[in-house]
Amino acid sequence: MKQVKVFLSVLLLISFVLFARTVTVGTSADFPPFEYIENGQFVGFDMDLMREIAKIAGFELKFVDMSFDSLIPALRAGQIDVAAAAMTITEERKKVVDFSMPYWTADQSIIVKAGSDLTITVLFGKYRIGVQTGTTGDLWCTENLVEKGLLPERNLKRYDTFILALSDLLNGNIDAIVLDSPVANRFAATKPVKVVGIIVTGEQYGIAVRKGNKELLDKINQALKTLIETGKINELIDKYF
């Protein structure tokens, strides 16, 4: 009996350690209103969503900022446990990481300077288009413009962050940026830029974990379901959108 009690105590201790462990969340904090840094704190829809998931799932969080195209390599290398960065679920990405159930749907938008006469035709020919490396906008422009001969490769400018791309747009170094619609709308509301076109892609965002990490993925999915059922996710949407 004593051995059984000791065994059960060990199991409970292990369960507590697993339950209370710290989950390292990688993000690219230049993508308002999903993730950005304000007063030294990680804020945004995705950041608050992860905090709510952590409350339900029972783990602590540690946020790490990195370039978007570094997130999946960092996840695969075990440097982070989760990638939460408005990441579109794609078949290519699903080959190397596992995704949660979708929590957001978006398209791509084209933004230009507020005083510009440019339209959606900015995507074709002599104009310079900015994208963030590794994003859906980058992939869409590469596959549908560059590879089809509609845009010279040299005219597609790739950036580590959208903040750098936005700075170049405002300084006249590029003519337009292709990026996710919710973020384009946020920039249009807060910066001297405007949306001139939408590329309907019907993307779905998911939270990524290392391939095969079923335990963590199940916790995240169960928490997401709870947030949807209780209406808490709608409170976050109202807060940021």
C-alpha positions as CSV (number, residue, x, y, z in Angstrom):
1,M,0.0,0.0,0.0
2,K,2.8,2.3,0.9
3,Q,4.4,1.8,-2.5
4,V,1.1,2.5,-4.2
5,K,0.8,5.8,-2.3
6,V,4.3,6.8,-3.2
7,F,3.6,6.0,-6.8
8,L,0.4,8.0,-6.8
9,S,2.3,10.9,-5.2
10,V,4.9,10.8,-7.9
11,L,2.2,10.8,-10.6
12,L,0.5,13.8,-9.0
13,L,3.8,15.6,-8.9
14,I,4.5,14.9,-12.5
15,S,1.0,16.0,-13.5
16,F,1.4,19.2,-11.5
17,V,4.8,20.0,-13.2
18,L,3.3,19.3,-16.7
19,F,0.2,21.3,-15.9
20,A,2.1,24.3,-14.6
21,R,4.9,24.4,-17.1
22,T,5.9,27.5,-19.0
23,V,5.1,27.5,-22.7
24,T,7.3,29.6,-24.9
25,V,5.3,31.5,-27.5
26,G,7.1,32.8,-30.6
27,T,5.6,35.8,-32.5
28,S,6.5,38.5,-34.9
29,A,5.4,41.6,-33.0
30,D,5.0,44.0,-35.9
31,F,1.6,43.0,-37.0
32,P,-1.1,45.1,-35.3
33,P,-3.8,44.5,-34.2
34,F,-2.7,40.8,-33.9
35,E,0.7,41.2,-32.2
36,Y,2.8,44.3,-31.4
37,I,4.7,45.8,-28.5
38,E,3.3,48.7,-26.5
39,N,5.1,50.2,-23.5
40,G,7.4,47.2,-23.5
41,Q,4.6,44.7,-23.4
42,F,3.4,42.1,-25.9
43,V,-0.2,43.1,-26.8
44,G,-2.7,42.4,-29.6
45,F,-5.4,39.9,-30.4
46,D,-3.1,36.9,-30.7
47,M,-1.3,37.8,-27.5
48,D,-4.5,38.1,-25.5
49,L,-5.9,35.0,-27.1
50,M,-2.8,33.0,-25.9
51,R,-3.2,34.5,-22.4
52,E,-6.8,33.3,-22.3
53,I,-5.8,29.9,-23.6
54,A,-3.1,29.6,-21.0
55,K,-5.7,30.4,-18.2
56,I,-7.9,27.6,-19.3
57,A,-5.1,25.1,-20.1
58,G,-3.2,25.9,-16.9
59,F,0.2,26.9,-18.2
60,E,2.4,30.0,-17.9
61,L,3.5,31.9,-21.0
62,K,6.8,33.4,-22.1
63,F,6.7,35.5,-25.3
64,V,9.6,35.8,-27.7
65,D,9.8,38.2,-30.6
66,M,11.4,37.1,-33.9
67,S,11.1,37.6,-37.6
68,F,8.1,35.8,-39.1
69,D,10.1,33.5,-41.4
70,S,12.1,32.3,-38.3
71,L,9.0,31.1,-36.4
72,I,8.6,27.6,-38.0
73,P,12.4,26.9,-37.9
74,A,12.4,27.9,-34.3
75,L,9.4,25.7,-33.6
76,R,11.0,22.7,-35.3
77,A,14.3,23.3,-33.4
78,G,12.5,23.3,-30.0
79,Q,13.4,27.0,-29.3
80,I,9.7,27.8,-28.9
81,D,6.7,25.7,-28.1
82,V,4.0,27.7,-30.0
83,A,3.9,30.1,-32.9
84,A,1.1,32.6,-32.5
85,A,1.5,35.2,-35.3
86,A,-1.6,35.4,-37.5
87,M,-0.1,32.4,-39.3
88,T,-2.1,31.2,-42.3
89,I,-2.7,27.4,-42.3
90,T,-1.3,26.1,-45.6
91,E,-0.7,22.6,-46.9
92,E,3.1,23.4,-47.1
93,R,3.3,24.5,-43.5
94,K,1.2,21.5,-42.3
95,K,3.9,19.2,-43.6
96,V,6.3,20.5,-40.9
97,V,4.2,21.8,-38.0
98,D,0.7,21.0,-36.6
99,F,-2.0,23.6,-36.4
100,S,-4.8,24.3,-34.1
101,M,-8.4,24.7,-35.3
102,P,-8.8,27.9,-37.3
103,Y,-9.6,31.0,-35.2
104,W,-9.6,33.7,-37.9
105,T,-10.3,34.2,-41.6
106,A,-8.6,36.9,-43.8
107,D,-7.8,38.0,-47.3
108,Q,-4.9,40.0,-48.7
109,S,-5.0,43.8,-49.2
110,I,-2.9,46.3,-51.2
111,I,-2.1,49.5,-49.5
112,V,-0.5,52.7,-51.0
113,K,0.3,56.1,-49.6
114,A,-2.8,58.1,-48.8
115,G,-2.2,60.8,-51.4
116,S,-1.4,58.4,-54.2
117,D,-3.4,57.9,-57.4
118,L,-2.3,54.3,-57.7
119,T,-5.0,51.6,-57.9
120,I,-4.9,47.8,-57.8
121,T,-2.9,48.0,-61.1
122,V,0.1,48.8,-58.9
123,L,0.7,45.1,-58.8
124,F,1.7,44.9,-62.4
125,G,4.7,46.2,-64.3
126,K,7.2,48.8,-63.2
127,Y,6.0,49.4,-59.6
128,R,7.8,48.2,-56.5
129,I,5.8,46.0,-54.1
130,G,6.7,45.3,-50.5
131,V,6.0,42.1,-48.6
132,Q,7.1,40.5,-45.4
133,T,9.4,37.5,-46.0
134,G,7.6,34.2,-45.7
135,T,4.1,35.6,-45.4
136,T,1.1,34.7,-47.6
137,G,1.5,38.0,-49.3
138,D,5.1,37.1,-50.2
139,L,4.0,33.7,-51.5
140,W,1.0,35.1,-53.4
141,C,3.1,37.8,-55.2
142,T,5.8,35.3,-56.0
143,E,3.5,32.7,-57.5
144,N,0.9,35.0,-59.2
145,L,3.0,37.9,-60.3
146,V,6.8,37.2,-60.4
147,E,6.6,33.6,-61.7
148,K,4.0,34.6,-64.3
149,G,6.1,37.4,-65.6
150,L,3.7,40.1,-64.4
151,L,6.2,41.7,-62.0
152,P,10.0,41.7,-62.3
153,E,11.7,39.8,-59.4
154,R,13.7,42.9,-58.6
155,N,10.5,44.8,-58.0
156,L,9.3,42.5,-55.2
157,K,11.0,43.9,-52.0
158,R,11.0,41.5,-49.0
159,Y,11.3,42.8,-45.5
160,D,11.8,41.2,-42.1
161,T,9.0,43.2,-40.6
162,F,6.0,45.1,-41.9
163,I,7.2,48.1,-39.9
164,L,10.2,48.4,-42.2
165,A,8.0,47.9,-45.3
166,L,5.6,50.6,-44.1
167,S,8.6,53.0,-43.5
168,D,9.8,52.4,-47.0
169,L,6.3,53.0,-48.4
170,L,5.9,56.3,-46.6
171,N,9.4,57.4,-47.7
172,G,8.6,56.6,-51.3
173,N,11.1,53.7,-51.6
174,I,8.3,51.3,-52.6
175,D,4.9,51.9,-54.2
176,A,2.6,49.4,-52.4
177,I,2.5,46.7,-49.8
178,V,0.6,43.4,-49.9
179,L,-0.5,42.2,-46.5
180,D,-3.3,40.6,-44.5
181,S,-6.5,42.6,-44.7
182,P,-7.1,43.1,-40.9
183,V,-3.6,44.6,-40.6
184,A,-4.0,46.7,-43.7
185,N,-7.2,48.1,-42.3
186,R,-5.4,48.9,-39.0
187,F,-2.6,50.7,-40.9
188,A,-5.2,52.6,-43.0
189,A,-6.9,53.8,-39.8
190,T,-3.7,54.9,-38.0
191,K,-1.1,55.8,-40.7
192,P,-1.2,58.0,-43.9
193,V,-2.0,55.0,-46.2
194,K,-5.1,53.6,-47.9
195,V,-6.4,50.3,-49.1
196,V,-6.8,50.2,-52.9
197,G,-7.6,46.6,-53.5
198,I,-8.4,43.2,-51.9
199,I,-7.1,39.8,-53.1
200,V,-9.6,37.2,-52.0
201,T,-7.7,34.3,-50.5
202,G,-10.0,33.1,-47.8
203,E,-7.0,32.3,-45.5
204,Q,-7.5,30.8,-42.1
205,Y,-5.2,31.5,-39.2
206,G,-4.1,28.8,-36.7
207,I,-1.7,28.4,-33.8
208,A,1.2,26.3,-34.7
209,V,3.0,23.7,-32.5
210,R,5.8,21.2,-33.1
211,K,4.8,18.3,-35.3
212,G,3.5,15.5,-33.1
213,N,3.0,17.6,-30.0
214,K,-0.5,16.3,-29.5
215,E,-0.8,17.0,-25.8
216,L,-0.2,20.7,-26.2
217,L,-2.3,20.9,-29.4
218,D,-5.2,19.2,-27.6
219,K,-5.0,21.7,-24.7
220,I,-5.0,24.6,-27.2
221,N,-7.9,23.3,-29.2
222,Q,-10.0,22.6,-26.1
223,A,-9.3,26.1,-24.8
224,L,-10.2,27.6,-28.2
225,K,-13.5,25.7,-28.2
226,T,-14.2,27.0,-24.6
227,L,-13.5,30.6,-25.7
228,I,-15.8,30.3,-28.6
229,E,-18.6,28.6,-26.6
230,T,-18.4,31.2,-23.8
231,G,-18.3,34.1,-26.1
232,K,-14.9,35.3,-24.7
233,I,-13.3,35.3,-28.1
234,N,-16.0,37.8,-29.3
235,E,-14.9,40.1,-26.4
236,L,-11.3,40.0,-27.8
237,I,-12.6,40.7,-31.3
238,D,-14.6,43.7,-30.0
239,K,-11.5,44.9,-28.2
240,Y,-9.1,44.9,-31.2
241,F,-11.4,45.2,-34.2
